[in-house]
Amino acid sequence: MKEHLKHPVFSIISEEADQIGQPCYVIGGFVRDLLLKRNSKDIDVVTLGSGIELAKRIAKRVGPKTPVSIFKNFGTAMLKYQDLEVEFVGARKESYQTDSRKPIVEDGTLEDDQKRRDFTINALAICLNKEGFGELVDPFGGIEDLGNKIIRTPLEPAITFSDDPLRMMRAIRFATQLNFQIEANTLNAISESKERIKIVSKERIIDELNKIVLADKPSKGFKLLDKTGLLELIFPELHQMKGREEINGVGHKDNFFHTLEVLDRIVPNTDNLWLRWSAILHDIAKPRTKKFIKNQGWTFHAHNFVGAKMIPGIFRKMKLPLNEKMKYIQKMVSLHMRPIVLSEDEVTDSAIRRLLFEAGDDIDDLMTLCEADITSKNEQKVKRYLKNFQLVRQKLKDLEEKDHIRNFQPPVSGEEIMEVFNLKPSREVGDIKNAIKEAILEGEIQNDHDEAFDFMLKVAEKMGLKPEKS
């Protein structure tokens, strides 16, 4: 392993640890990623002694002004060196109480420290002291599990998950990110321990969930969450989308698996976490809006509007941000049916202008979502839809270049209307402004001040309003 420890920080740590006679190891995710040939900028160093004192010595060596962040309560210290973040901690053993995932910590041996790690692949350690530099310490078969692509706990999984239930989410997250399998006993223990997730903060859960959403194939993680029973506890609205119902031989698709397919389909086209969340939430109201109508079959009328109204409650409960990210997703959910309707019918300039006006700068993201939403098993149907979407995209581009509708404000402002007709803020002002907007969207007038001003005078005349004489 010596050849993997070429970064100068490792030789510095080695020398300083030997100076004070402290055994020292790089451990955890950095070692795992090293063996998987994945880039990692975070290094965890465990030492038999004070991690804080060792960190201070390293900081003095690498530069007198190198700041050290010290967390006395946890016995850890962190410093930045070149392109790396290095965290130091003394080896420890942990014990837990049933109502908390915060451990009672005592000094321990290296093996004690490895036992407290969540998975065998994260318990691998490499010696940094001169004698034994680069030697791998692997008491739980982590190397073998890496080779077999297995997620497994070092100790009895029921104990591991009961001690810190967030590890259940982490198991599923690592299985998703690395495309590994969770070992059978470990997977069963997640199902048996699922209720323990209730003692974990929503913030920690959503942090793991977001990492699953950002994986190359996030559906794998959501299927594991569902299989273990965690999904129903942490995201009941998505769980409620499961299943098909049939009446008089007429069924509808399973909206849970459709949603996961849309999510996987959007992944190659965006790294935007919030666009991926839009894929997860675009049909979230289908269980609430589902109806069977004779001679018509299953309908999910207005599920886009109902879904948009559900978003704030879901975000609040899951501790997702209640800001412009939430409003962006509301917009995506509310509008996601519009391009599909446009692609089915003959597209009018008016309909395109309205879509541009309502979607604004998010129009490209909306089209990306809608293209991912085409999950029919009928290949001809998919080809036809995607071809039509290309026509819609082109028309959007052409009309935007011609009319500049995206995010436009009517070229005659409310203040100007009030000044021309000597009006106070009133319904009449709003009606005139809205009439101008509608005329532009319908293509009756250009998005131009002079045309809009002339149109305003005509609208006002019909309302019995006359401009003030200058």
Secondary structure, DSSP 8 states (H G I E B T S, - for coil): -GGG--SHHHHHHHHHHHHTT--EEEETHHHHHHHTT----EEEEEESS-HHHHHHHHHHHH-TT--EEEETTTTEEEEEETTEEEEEEE-EEEE--TT-S--EEEE--HHHHHHTSSSGGGS-EEE-SSTTTT-EE-TT-HHHHHHHTEE--SS-HHHHHHH-THHHHHHHHHHHHHT-EE-HHHHHHHHHHGGGGGGS-HHHHHHHHHHHHTSSSHHHHHHHHHHHTHHHHH-HHHHTT----EETTEE---HHHHHHHHHHHHGGG---HHHHHHHHHTTTTHHHH-EEETTTEEE-TTHHHHHHHHHHHHHHHHT---SHHHHHHHHHHHHTTHHHHHHHS---HHHHHHHHHHHGGGHHHHHHHHHHT---S-HHHHHHHHHHHHHHHHHHHHHHHHH--TT---SS-HHHHHHHHT--S-HHHHHHHHHHHHHHHTTSS-S-HHHHHHHHHHHHHHTT------
